[in-house]
Amino acid sequence: MGTEASGQGALWTGSAGNAWVDEQAVLDQMFRPIETLLVEAAATAPVERALDVGCGTGGTTLALARRLGPGARCTGIDISEPMIASARRQARQEGLPVDFVCADAQHHRFEPASVDLVLSRFGVMFFDDPVAAFANLRRATRPGGRLYFVAWRTAEENPFMTAAEHAARPLLPSLPQRHADEAGQFGFAREDRIRTILARGGWERATVERLDVPCRFPESELDGYLSRMGPVGRALAGLDAGMRQRVLGAVRPAFNAFISGDTVSFRAACWMVSAQAG
């Protein structure tokens, strides 16, 4: 996930990062179709050194390492200590030669021109200064190197991702509001903003394509997902047991439309973005 500055860093090192680790299996299953599309797109040309930005618990980094084979060196970077620790454990279990760095990719001092591929699955929308962040990633990339990332389109196009907060807001009026163009899940919702950030960061030949991907996970995992993830999950951690049950009772029916039999399914409305280092 994120490569955020100090405020976001505290979040991802604390409650949000721990929640992702706890829900890692269901989240990896949920987003695997997107991971597969991203890795296949990024692996169409030879790669010697790759960097996964906002790698979270490492699923995409490890998938890329498997796809590229032993001739490539893959590194994941993320600001979340618990998520990086989980990624390292998984890499050791699989015996994959993958490096993980716990740092903010906006400010980290990468070796100049040291990678020929940068990719990210939902990890680039959290930068405090996205132009500076992409300029830093450009300096880390050799001339002609490639960038691929997937980011969410608008909140309105992704009702699964916002249903919980809409349902819970009458009981939790202090839930944070979403604001256009701010650091966060939907920070790259506008195509023109993406193109401007990339151009100002030194990237050329940008393509921004709509990507709509069916995602699913077992219905038996839904309650755990709702109680841990997103703004509502974080708010629940500070409530007493009675209020937690009231909120979950209000939120759960909002997901009935996404349930078919024993499966939760939804469409992830995203951008697939590519660019080249000039």
C-alpha positions, -999 to +999 in steps of 0.1 A: +000+000+000+010+035+007+042+055+004+028+083+024+043+112+044+042+115+082+004+115+089-003+087+066+029+069+078+016+068+113-017+053+100+000+026+079+025+017+106-004+014+131-040+004+127-043+004+089-011-016+084-020-041+111-054-046+096-039-053+061-016-079+076-045-096+095-067-096+063-038-103+039-052-136+026-086-123+017-071-091+002-046-110-019-074-132-032-096-101-038-070-082-058-053-111-076-070-105-109-056-070-109-022-082-098-021-106-127-030-080-153-004-056-139+024-081-137+017-095-172+017-059-187+050-050-169+068-082-179+064-078-217+100-066-220+133-078-204+138-067-168+169-068-147+159-047-117+123-039-107+108-017-080+073-022-066+061+010-050+038+008-020+042-029-020+023-035+012+025-072+022+044-080-010+019-099-031+026-081-063+064-080-057+065-118-052+042-124-082+065-103-104+096-122-091+079-155-100+070-142-134+105-127-142+125-156-128+159-157-113+175-133-138+157-103-124+161-086-090+128-073-075+126-048-046+094-037-028+092-005-008+065+006+016+062+029+046+044+003+068+066-016+091+041-044+098+033-049+062+070-050+052+076-075+080+048-097+066+063-094+030+097-105+042+082-135+060+064-146+028+096-141+007+116-163+031+089-190+030+089-191-008+127-188-010+125-159-034+154-135-037+133-104-031+143-073-011+119-052+009+126-017+021+106+001+048+108+037+037+088+065+020+094+063-017+088+101-021+120+108-001+140+076-002+175+080-017+174+054-045+206+047-064+202+068-096+192+050-128+193+017-108+160+001-120+145-005-154+109-012-142+087+006-116+053-008-109+026-004-083-008-019-074-028+008-056+003+022-040+009+056-055-022+076-045-010+084-010+020+107-016+021+140+002+037+156-030+030+133-059+051+153-084+081+151-061+075+114-056+073+106-093+104+128-099+122+107-073+111+075-089+122+089-123+157+095-110+158+059-098+149+047-133+173+044-162+165+063-193+140+044-213+129+025-182+092+018-178+065+026-152+032+007-148+006+012-121-030+006-113-050+032-094-087+036-085-110+057-106-137+077-088-155+067-055-188+069-074-176+042-098-165+020-069-196+016-046-182-015-029-153+006-016-176+033-001-207+014+009-196+008+045-189+045+053-222+056+036-241+031+058-223+040+090-222+078+087-256+083+105-240+065+135-205+078+130-208+114+118-172+121+124-160+096+097-136+115+074-150+128+042-135+120+008-121+151-010-111+152-047-073+152-054-062+146-018-038+118-008-059+087-004-076+058-021-092+080-049-064+106-052-057+096-088-094+094-099-089+121-126-071+111-158-059+147-164-044+149-129-024+116-135-011+129-168+000+163-153+017+146-123+036+122-146+047+150-170+059+172-142+077+143-126+097+136-158+078+107-173+070+106-210+046+087-234+020+082-207-010+061-214-040+060-191-066+033-199-098+024-181-096-010-164-127-028-150-119-060-132-143-085-115-130-092-080-144-117-055-138-134-022-157-158+001-188-144+018-176-160+050-148-134+051-170-104+047-177-097+084-139-097+092-133-074+062-159-049+073-147-049+110-111-042+101-108-024+068-112+012+057-125+042+077-153+022+093-129-005+104-106+020+120-134+038+137-148+005+151-115-001+170-123+028+194-160+019+201-174-002+229-189-036+221-225-024+220-218+005+196-196-018+174-226-041+170-249-013+161-226+000+134-219-034+120-257-041+120-262-010+099-233-017+076-238-054+068-271-050+048-254-025+025-234-053+010-263-077+002-262-065-034-227-077-037-234-113-024-243-142-046-245-175-028-212-180-009-193-153-028-189-116-025-182-100-059-178-065-073-162-046-101-130-027-095-131+005-116-094+014-121-069+031-144-040+011-159-012+036-164+021+033-182+049+057-190+085+058-199+115+075-183+128+102-207 
